[in-house]
Amino acid sequence: MKWSFIPKCIDYDGSQLASHFAYTTASLVGDSIVAFIGACNVHFKWMVDVADLSDNCEIISPHMLHFIAEYFDNDLNACILRQRVLVSILQQEINLRLKKQGSDRIVQRSGDDLFVGNKKLTISVATTSPVSCLIHLGVNISVEGVPVEAIGLSELIPRKKVEVLAASVMKYCIAEEDSIREARALVRGVDEFRTGD
């Protein structure tokens, strides 16, 4: 699995959650995770979450850190589990930085979202394409105009550290994938349990 931070600003409208985005924007072939910074305004045409569509939700943020991960399999259950792992890694990395700064704030996870108190920090979705599974994770940097009670990274860590945070999250995500593959290779199969054996 490969990773890249894309330095140019990319405004996310949902169309980026598509197969081979990492290949066309960062020349990464195969399983990958990329990050970039830009606004967020998801067009209804590209909205994946059926609940958001039926509720006519606006998914808007003026400034976000975005992650897009792509896995070339079609196991949506596994992708949703990977999504939860990615969100948990982000939670861990922000909390580590908050603790080092002496802050008493704590980022908490509920499903695939992160919160500080009742303020929402992230948006996230996992889906499939004809050739892969995909995850988008968006993290508010600033929250002016966000239509829900929200908080941004600008209130939690220094702005100049956002790219460092992104790189750390992507590296840990890949380390987890490598660790899972290694764990699979270090176990042996077992027989069926039979009473009396």
QUICORJO-V609897 format. One record per residue. N is the residue number from 1. SS is DSSP state (a for helix, b for strand, c for the rest). Layout:
# QUICORJO-V609897
{{N SS} {N SS}}
This chain:
# QUICORJO-V609897
{{1 c} {2 b} {3 b} {4 b} {5 b} {6 c} {7 c} {8 c} {9 c} {10 c} {11 c} {12 b} {13 c} {14 c} {15 c} {16 c} {17 c} {18 c} {19 c} {20 c} {21 a} {22 a} {23 a} {24 a} {25 a} {26 a} {27 c} {28 c} {29 c} {30 c} {31 c} {32 b} {33 b} {34 b} {35 b} {36 b} {37 b} {38 b} {39 b} {40 b} {41 b} {42 c} {43 c} {44 a} {45 a} {46 a} {47 c} {48 c} {49 c} {50 a} {51 a} {52 a} {53 a} {54 a} {55 c} {56 c} {57 c} {58 c} {59 c} {60 b} {61 b} {62 b} {63 b} {64 b} {65 b} {66 b} {67 b} {68 b} {69 b} {70 b} {71 b} {72 c} {73 c} {74 c} {75 c} {76 a} {77 a} {78 a} {79 a} {80 a} {81 a} {82 a} {83 a} {84 a} {85 a} {86 a} {87 a} {88 a} {89 a} {90 a} {91 a} {92 a} {93 a} {94 a} {95 a} {96 a} {97 a} {98 a} {99 a} {100 a} {101 c} {102 c} {103 c} {104 c} {105 c} {106 c} {107 b} {108 b} {109 b} {110 b} {111 c} {112 c} {113 b} {114 b} {115 b} {116 b} {117 c} {118 c} {119 b} {120 b} {121 c} {122 b} {123 b} {124 b} {125 b} {126 b} {127 b} {128 b} {129 c} {130 c} {131 c} {132 c} {133 b} {134 b} {135 b} {136 b} {137 b} {138 b} {139 b} {140 b} {141 b} {142 b} {143 c} {144 c} {145 c} {146 c} {147 c} {148 c} {149 c} {150 b} {151 c} {152 c} {153 a} {154 a} {155 a} {156 c} {157 c} {158 c} {159 a} {160 a} {161 a} {162 a} {163 a} {164 a} {165 a} {166 a} {167 a} {168 a} {169 a} {170 a} {171 a} {172 a} {173 a} {174 a} {175 a} {176 a} {177 a} {178 a} {179 a} {180 a} {181 a} {182 a} {183 a} {184 a} {185 c} {186 c} {187 c} {188 c} {189 c} {190 c} {191 c} {192 c} {193 c} {194 c} {195 c} {196 c} {197 c}}
